[in-house]
Each structure stands twice: as C-alpha cells, then as structure tokens.
Amino acid sequence: MNAPDAPQWLISEWTRTCHAAGATADDPEIEVTGARLIERWMQPGRHFHNIRHLTDVLARVDELERETHEPHLVRLAAWYHGAIFDADEQTSYAQLGGEDELASAALARAELTELGLPAPAPDRVAELVIALRRHAPAPEDVDCAVLCDADLAMLAGDPQRYKTYLTEVRAEYEHLPVEEFVRARIAILRKLERRTSLFHTPLGAAWEAPARQNVQAELHRLEKELSALESDRPATRPPATPSSDTRDPRSA
C-alpha cells in the first residue's frame, strides 16, 4: 500500500499556523521545520497514521474551530500528535500502539520553542498531544475536546471509508499474528463501546451514531472471527491475551 503524496498547500498552511501562534522565526526556518515534520508523516510503514490522516485531522479541526479557544495551538498539536510513530513488533506486542505521544510532545515543545513561539504555547501544544493517549479531555478543556474529536472522527466514516481505515490499520501491524491482532482490536472496541460518549464537542456529537454503528459492526465481525480462530486452534496452544494496558482507540 503506497503512502499518499503530501498536498502542496501543507507547508504554507503550517507556516501560517506557526505565525498565527506567535512564531518569531523567519519563513525559511519555519518551512524547513515543516518539511521535516511532513517527512516524518510520510515514513515507510505508515499505512493509516500517514499524511492523509494528518490532513483529515486538520480538516476536522477546521470544522470544529468555532468551539476552540486557541485554534492555532490545536492545529499545531494536530501536526505533532503522530509525528513519532513506530509499529515494530516489540511496541505492538506491548500494546502501546504505534503513536508515541510522549516523544511527539517533546519534539513539539523543542521545535516550537526554537521557532520562537512565546511561552506557554509550546508547553500547551505538548500537553494537547499527550492528552491523545487517553482521549479523555477535562470537561472545561474545549481545545483538548476538539483535538480528541478530530482525531477520532474516522470512526464515523461512511462504510467504505471505515473499511479502508481497517485495512490500513491492519497493514501497519501486519507482522502481528492474526489472533493477537484480533484480540487486541476487540479489547479496544469494547473499551470504546463502554464509553458514555465517543465525542466531547457539540458539533462532534453528530458523529456519535455512525461511529457507534461502525464500532459495533466491527466488534461483531471480529468476535465471530475470534470464535473461528479458537475453534481451529490446537487444544495444546494457549490463547493470546492482550495487555491490560491496551490503548484506545485508534491503535491496533
């Protein structure tokens, strides 16, 4: 599966966002930083968490912008939220997911400080990135709610887009045995299903019903698949068990 090309407008959008957030660096320096960031999003092995996902999240932030307090910082957090990604076997088996929010947050803090964003903006962007580890914003944190909703909006995609999303996520973890992947994915879906709400903003609430339909349909399918796998497994083989720290909700 080939990674999509970066849209031509991304660098100019990145530069405008940095300036709007208070960056004092000149355009060439900002553009170099943005180009490095785009290269990260286009690294091999990124089948879902790639440049298309970045542009999708930015578009969703645009849809929810009127609910934000600091939209430029939310956009910068979207740029950095999956900047560092590793779906290798060790990470996957630990059920930590491919996105490393802590490392991405540290990168955001360092690079945005270097670009001259005034305090506390770099720290706030880092805080927003880290919040995506759990997608559970504080009730009063509307900017975090917007970022979380924008990141999870793919759950509400039409059936064909959701199917594509599942194919892309599986491709990122193709090195995982089928049963291990299915068990981990079921654990994630069950956590999602137990949530009172998947989305936290008034505008994002419109995505709740289609997202739950997609989640429930996938869960039903995977539970049937797991049952078939268990039936076919030799009696002496112990079942694979996902870690209790299974991440939600977009990692395999």
Sequence and secondary structure as in RCSB ss.txt:
>XXXX:A:sequence
MNAPDAPQWLISEWTRTCHAAGATADDPEIEVTGARLIERWMQPGRHFHNIRHLTDVLARVDELERETHEPHLVR
LAAWYHGAIFDADEQTSYAQLGGEDELASAALARAELTELGLPAPAPDRVAELVIALRRHAPAPEDVDCAVLCDA
DLAMLAGDPQRYKTYLTEVRAEYEHLPVEEFVRARIAILRKLERRTSLFHTPLGAAWEAPARQNVQAELHRLEKE
LSALESDRPATRPPATPSSDTRDPRSA
>XXXX:A:secstr
       TTHHHHHHHHHHHTT  S HHHHHHHHHHHHHHHT TT SSSSHHHHHHHHHHHHHTGGG S HHHHH
HHHHHTTSSB   HHHHHTT  SB HHHHHHHHHHHHHHTT  TTHHHHHHHHHHHTTTT   TT HHHHHHHHH
HHGGGG  HHHHHHHHHHHHHHTTTS HHHHHHHHHHHHHHHHHSS S  STTGGGGHHHHHHHHHHHHHHHHHH
HHHHHHHS TTS      TT   SS  
